[in-house]
């Protein structure tokens, strides 16, 4: 027998479900990050260390014909690296374990082109081991860069044989060096000695990582983290971690989806040639019309990579070309401050140390950031809002210094806003907004106003917020600030709001 629902009965059920959700908080608006993606985003700042034979040949890309004897960092000290980046606030270090030249910084059993045939440590050394150990000792997470392109390996271009070779080396890195938090593949793909272009077996690579290091994110040429699109340290003004999966995108190796590489109840899975999706709660949380009409979506956050120097590997001629403090601060606001993770390259020198010029600049950079964000000038204010979802989701959650709590306006509110009134005027030039991304990314347009004289004046406007949005403005002195959400995917949520003053 077919069950018939009456309109009043349906509306009553809908009201009951809405009330139930309000008591429990806002339901997730899918897609949402996996636990690994969320933990990765919360690190904010991570470091690359490009190091290898290129360090000694003064090149950026090697040929694969280098003599391992040139690799000899006589003052190598992984703890010095880790100490420098930890003091700068980094949470993870990614080491170029093998670049395109094929030279391995660990004694791989599958090639002779490695540290085992160098004079360093008498041929008994293992850079990967020393760096991973130093990271784990200091509480810094460890990541590996393994170039799929290998200009030394003779099987490269013989796709099945090389794929097995690559899997063998990947297994070494994922089983011998403790926990790995990020595996970084780039998209370089040249011709092999046979004149053929290698076909990477990405599904096999991903599956092995999921098996051996299930907590690791797979970055750039992978399903968890995407490249921001440049090497300048700048994310987009409108930076969505929620991305449309287009028909064309399904052919892109960076968006290969199956149950091995993508998880979650409402992630979009590729099953044969069909996209499967669960649209639970869509009647309450809204659709993705601002991202594409009824488009399949995925959580695919951006990583912004840039080097502290012009090159990625160390070159002595660049010792006086370390990026200025102002330039690095611009990078901070345009990467971390635009809903991405900053991956800053600090290339160790031929001694095997991070150069003193780089370390000094890192220290200055961290000092300026710490001074700016030491005090949230909004924290002592009174937050006034309109209707809220329910008790426990009021405006006070915006200034409680807890990313797990959030302000939620009532369903159906048009242009929801909040106002912060301070005990006395404060002077600020940085505004911070955050969303609770474990419940999805929602905000698509917002305005910040200050009460100046006897009227509200707009001081900043933006589109996306995501994990963190930082906006620098001309200095403003006021006792009242108002934020209005003009556009969002479903019910907008904000976990934090801050006002800060940069040091003079």
C-alpha positions in Angstrom: 0.0 0.0 0.0 1.4 3.4 -0.9 1.5 5.8 2.1 0.0 9.3 1.5 1.4 12.3 3.4 -0.9 15.3 4.1 0.6 18.8 3.8 -0.2 19.6 7.5 1.4 16.4 8.6 4.6 17.0 6.5 4.9 20.6 7.8 4.5 19.4 11.4 7.2 16.8 10.9 9.4 19.4 9.3 8.9 21.8 12.2 9.7 19.0 14.7 12.9 18.1 12.8 13.9 21.7 12.7 13.4 22.1 16.4 15.3 18.9 17.1 18.3 20.1 15.0 18.2 23.5 16.8 18.6 21.8 20.2 21.5 19.8 18.9 23.1 22.5 16.9 23.2 23.0 13.2 23.5 19.8 11.1 26.5 19.5 8.8 26.2 21.1 5.4 27.9 18.6 3.1 30.5 18.1 1.8 32.5 18.4 5.0 36.2 17.7 5.7 37.4 14.3 6.8 39.0 14.2 10.2 42.4 14.2 8.5 41.5 17.2 6.3 40.2 19.1 9.3 43.3 18.4 11.4 45.5 19.4 8.4 43.7 22.7 8.0 44.0 23.5 11.7 47.8 23.3 11.4 47.7 26.5 9.3 51.5 26.8 8.7 53.7 24.0 7.5 57.3 23.9 6.0 58.9 22.4 2.9 62.6 21.4 2.9 64.0 21.0 -0.6 67.3 19.2 -0.1 69.3 16.8 -2.2 71.9 16.6 -5.0 70.5 19.9 -6.5 71.8 21.6 -3.3 75.3 20.6 -4.4 74.9 21.1 -8.2 73.4 24.6 -7.8 70.4 23.5 -9.9 66.6 23.4 -9.5 66.0 20.3 -11.5 68.6 17.5 -11.8 69.2 15.2 -14.7 69.4 11.9 -12.8 73.0 11.5 -13.9 74.6 13.1 -10.8 77.4 11.3 -9.0 76.1 10.4 -5.4 79.6 11.4 -4.2 78.7 15.1 -4.5 76.2 14.8 -1.6 78.1 15.5 1.6 76.5 17.9 4.1 79.3 17.9 6.6 77.5 19.8 9.3 74.1 18.2 8.9 71.8 18.8 11.8 68.1 17.9 11.5 67.4 19.2 15.0 68.6 22.7 14.0 66.0 22.6 11.1 63.2 21.5 13.4 64.1 24.0 16.1 64.0 26.9 13.6 60.7 26.0 12.1 59.1 25.2 15.5 60.1 28.6 16.8 58.4 30.0 13.7 55.1 28.3 14.5 55.2 25.5 11.9 53.4 22.3 12.8 54.7 20.0 10.1 57.9 19.5 8.0 57.7 18.0 4.5 61.1 16.6 3.2 61.9 16.2 -0.5 62.8 12.5 0.0 63.3 12.1 -3.8 63.1 14.9 -6.3 62.9 14.5 -10.1 66.6 13.5 -10.3 65.7 10.2 -8.5 68.3 10.7 -5.8 67.0 9.2 -2.6 67.7 10.7 0.8 67.3 7.3 2.4 69.2 4.1 1.7 66.5 2.7 -0.6 66.9 -1.0 -1.4 65.5 -0.3 -4.9 68.2 2.0 -6.4 71.9 2.8 -6.1 71.2 6.5 -6.7 71.0 7.3 -3.0 72.8 8.4 0.2 74.1 4.9 0.6 76.6 5.6 -2.2 77.6 9.1 -0.9 80.5 9.9 1.4 78.1 11.4 4.0 78.1 9.5 7.2 80.4 7.0 5.5 77.6 5.8 3.3 75.6 4.8 6.4 73.5 7.9 6.7 69.8 8.3 6.3 68.5 11.9 6.0 64.9 10.8 6.2 65.5 9.0 9.5 67.3 11.9 11.1 64.7 14.4 10.0 61.7 12.3 11.0 63.2 11.5 14.4 64.0 15.2 15.0 60.3 16.0 14.1 58.8 13.4 16.3 61.1 14.3 19.2 60.0 18.0 19.0 56.3 17.3 18.5 56.4 18.4 14.8 54.5 16.3 12.3 56.5 14.7 9.5 55.6 14.6 5.8 57.2 13.1 2.7 57.6 14.4 -0.9 58.2 11.6 -3.4 58.5 12.7 -7.0 56.6 10.3 -9.3 58.9 11.5 -12.1 62.3 9.8 -11.8 64.9 10.9 -14.3 67.4 8.3 -13.1 65.3 5.1 -13.0 65.6 3.1 -16.2 62.1 1.5 -15.8 60.5 5.0 -15.9 58.2 5.0 -19.0 57.6 1.2 -18.7 54.4 1.9 -16.8 53.7 -1.4 -15.0 57.4 -2.0 -14.0 57.9 1.6 -12.8 54.7 1.7 -10.9 55.8 -1.3 -8.9 59.2 0.4 -8.4 57.5 3.5 -7.1 55.2 1.5 -4.8 58.3 -0.2 -3.4 59.9 3.1 -2.5 56.7 4.5 -1.2 56.3 1.5 1.1 59.8 2.1 2.4 58.9 5.7 3.4 55.6 4.8 4.9 56.8 1.9 7.1 60.3 2.9 8.4 59.9 6.4 9.7 57.0 6.5 12.1 53.8 8.5 11.5 53.5 10.4 8.2 51.0 13.3 8.2 51.2 14.4 4.6 52.3 12.7 1.3 53.1 15.2 -1.4 53.0 14.4 -5.1 53.5 17.0 -7.8 52.4 16.6 -11.4 55.7 16.5 -13.2 55.6 13.7 -15.8 58.4 13.6 -18.4 59.4 10.9 -20.9 61.4 7.9 -19.8 64.5 6.4 -21.4 62.2 4.5 -23.8 60.8 7.8 -25.0 57.4 7.0 -23.5 55.5 9.0 -20.9 54.9 7.1 -17.7 51.3 6.4 -16.8 51.0 6.7 -13.0 48.9 4.2 -11.2 47.4 6.8 -8.9 44.7 4.5 -7.4 47.4 2.0 -6.3 49.5 4.8 -4.8 46.5 6.2 -2.9 45.4 2.8 -1.7 48.9 2.0 -0.3 48.9 5.3 1.6 45.5 4.7 3.0 46.6 1.2 4.1 49.9 2.1 5.7 49.3 5.7 6.9 45.5 6.2 7.2 45.9 9.5 9.0 48.0 11.1 6.2 46.5 13.6 3.7 47.5 13.1 0.1 48.4 16.5 -1.4 48.5 18.2 -4.8 48.2 15.2 -7.1 45.9 13.6 -4.7 42.3 13.5 -3.4 42.7 15.3 -0.1 44.5 18.6 -0.7 44.8 20.7 -3.9 47.4 23.1 -5.2 46.4 26.7 -4.9 47.4 27.3 -8.5 50.6 29.5 -8.1 53.9 29.5 -6.3 53.6 33.1 -5.1 52.0 32.5 -1.7 48.6 33.9 -2.7 45.3 32.2 -2.4 42.2 33.4 -4.1 40.1 36.2 -2.7 37.1 33.8 -2.9 38.6 30.6 -1.7 36.2 27.7 -1.4 37.2 24.4 0.1 33.9 23.2 -1.3 34.6 22.5 -5.0 32.4 21.4 -7.9 33.1 18.0 -9.3 32.6 18.5 -13.0 32.4 15.8 -15.6 35.8 16.9 -16.9 37.1 17.0 -13.4 36.4 13.3 -13.0 39.2 12.6 -15.6 41.6 14.7 -13.6 43.9 12.5 -11.4 43.5 15.0 -8.6 39.8 14.1 -8.4 39.9 10.3 -8.6 37.2 9.1 -6.2 36.4 5.6 -5.0 35.8 4.1 -1.6 39.5 3.7 -1.0 40.4 7.3 -1.4 37.3 9.2 -0.3 35.2 8.7 2.9 32.3 10.1 4.7 28.5 9.5 4.5 27.8 12.4 2.1 31.0 12.7 0.1 30.6 12.1 -3.6 31.8 8.7 -4.7 32.5 7.6 -8.2 30.7 4.3 -8.7 31.3 3.1 -12.3 30.3 6.1 -14.3 27.7 7.4 -11.8 28.1 10.0 -9.1 26.3 8.8 -6.0 25.2 11.3 -3.3 23.1 11.5 -0.2 21.1 14.7 0.1 20.0 14.3 3.7 18.9 17.6 5.3 19.0 19.4 2.0 15.5 20.8 2.7 16.9 22.5 5.8 20.3 23.6 4.9 19.9 24.8 1.3 21.5 23.8 -1.9 24.7 24.7 -3.7 23.3 27.1 -6.2 26.1 29.6 -5.7 28.6 26.9 -6.7 26.7 25.2 -9.5 23.1 24.2 -10.0 22.6 20.9 -8.2 26.3 20.2 -8.8 28.1 17.3 -7.1 30.5 18.8 -4.6 33.7 17.7 -2.8 35.8 19.0 0.1 39.1 19.9 -1.5 41.0 22.6 0.4 44.0 24.6 -1.0 47.6 24.5 0.0 49.6 27.6 -0.9 53.3 26.8 -1.5 56.0 29.4 -1.8 59.7 29.5 -1.1 61.4 32.0 1.2 64.0 32.5 -1.5 63.7 32.9 -5.3 64.6 29.2 -5.8 63.3 26.0 -4.2 66.8 24.5 -3.5 69.6 26.4 -1.8 71.8 28.7 -3.9 74.5 30.7 -2.2 73.9 33.6 -4.6 70.4 34.0 -3.1 71.7 34.5 0.5 70.8 38.2 0.2 67.5 37.5 -1.6 65.5 36.1 1.3 62.0 37.6 1.1 61.5 40.7 3.2 59.5 40.8 6.4 56.8 42.8 4.7 56.6 40.3 1.8 56.3 37.4 4.2 53.6 39.2 6.1 51.7 39.7 2.8 52.0 36.0 2.2 50.7 35.2 5.6 47.5 37.3 5.1 47.1 36.1 1.6 47.4 32.4 2.3 46.5 31.5 5.9 44.2 34.6 5.9 42.4 33.3 2.9 41.3 29.9 3.9 44.4 27.9 2.9 47.4 26.3 4.6 50.7 28.0 4.0 53.5 25.7 2.9 56.7 27.8 3.1 59.9 26.3 1.7 63.1 26.8 3.7 66.0 25.1 1.7 68.8 23.7 3.8 72.3 24.7 2.6 75.4 22.7 1.7 76.4 22.4 5.3 73.1 20.6 6.0 71.7 23.6 8.0 69.0 26.1 7.5 70.8 29.3 6.6 71.1 31.9 9.3 69.5 34.6 7.0 66.4 32.4 6.6 66.2 31.6 10.3 66.6 35.3 11.2 63.8 36.3 8.9 61.5 33.5 10.2 62.1 34.7 13.7 61.2 38.3 12.7 58.1 37.1 10.9 56.8 35.1 13.8 57.5 38.0 16.2 55.4 40.3 14.1 52.6 37.8 13.9 52.6 37.1 17.6 52.6 40.8 18.5 49.6 41.4 16.2 47.5 38.5 17.4 48.4 38.6 21.1 45.3 40.5 22.1 41.8 40.2 20.6 40.5 43.7 21.1 36.9 42.4 20.6 37.2 40.0 23.5 35.9 42.4 26.1 32.9 43.5 24.1 29.2 42.7 24.4 27.8 40.8 21.4 24.3 41.7 20.4 22.4 39.5 17.8 19.0 39.0 16.4 17.3 35.7 16.8 19.5 32.7 17.3 19.2 29.0 16.6 18.7 28.2 20.3 20.4 28.7 23.7 24.1 27.9 23.4 24.6 29.4 20.0 24.5 33.1 20.9 26.9 35.9 20.0 29.2 35.2 23.0 30.5 32.2 21.2 32.2 34.5 18.7 34.7 35.8 21.3 35.2 32.7 23.5 38.5 31.7 21.8 37.1 28.3 21.1 36.8 27.1 17.5 34.5 24.3 18.5 31.7 26.6 19.5 29.8 28.9 17.2 27.2 31.6 16.7 24.1 30.4 14.7 21.3 32.7 13.7 17.8 31.4 13.5 16.6 29.6 10.3 15.1 31.9 7.8 16.8 35.1 9.0 17.4 37.6 6.2 20.9 39.1 6.3 21.7 37.9 9.8 24.1 40.1 11.7 25.8 40.7 15.0 27.1 43.8 16.7 30.0 44.1 19.2 29.9 47.0 21.6 33.1 47.7 23.4 33.6 49.4 26.8 35.7 52.1 25.1 36.9 52.8 21.6 39.8 50.6 20.3 42.1 51.1 17.4 42.5 48.2 15.0 43.6 47.4 11.5 43.1 43.6 11.2 39.7 41.8 11.2 39.4 38.0 11.7 36.4 35.7 10.9 36.3 31.9 11.2 33.8 29.2 10.4 33.4 25.8 12.1 34.5 24.0 9.0 33.8 20.5 10.5 30.1 21.5 9.8 30.9 22.6 6.2 31.8 25.9 4.6 28.9 28.3 4.2 29.5 32.0 4.1 29.6 33.4 0.6 29.4 37.2 1.3 29.8 39.5 4.3 30.2 43.1 5.2 32.0 44.7 8.2 30.9 48.1 9.4 32.2 50.5 12.1 30.2 53.2 14.0 32.1 56.3 13.0 30.7 59.7 14.2 27.0 59.1 14.1 26.6 56.5 11.4 27.7 53.0 10.2 30.4 53.0 7.6 31.6 50.0 5.7 35.2 49.2 6.4 35.6 45.8 4.8 33.7 43.4 2.5 34.4 39.9 1.5 33.0 36.7 0.0 34.3 33.4 1.6 35.5 32.9 5.1 36.3 29.2 5.6 38.6 28.1 8.3 40.1 31.6 8.7 39.7 34.9 7.0 42.0 37.8 7.8 41.5 41.3 6.4 43.8 44.2 6.8 42.1 47.6 6.7 43.1 51.2 7.2 43.4 51.9 11.0 39.9 52.4 12.5 39.1 53.7 16.0 35.6 52.8 17.3 33.6 51.2 20.1 31.0 49.5 17.9 31.5 47.0 15.0 28.8 45.2 13.0 29.1 42.1 10.7 26.3 41.2 8.3 26.2 37.9 6.4 24.7 38.8 3.0 25.0 35.5 1.3 25.6 31.9 2.4 25.1 28.2 1.5 22.3 27.4 4.0 22.5 28.6 7.6 25.6 30.7 8.2 27.8 29.8 11.2 30.8 31.7 12.6 33.0 30.3 15.3 35.3 33.3 16.0 35.5 37.1 15.4 38.5 39.2 16.2 39.9 42.7 16.0 43.7 43.3 16.1 46.3 46.0 15.8 49.5 45.4 13.9 52.7 46.7 15.5 54.0 50.0 14.1 
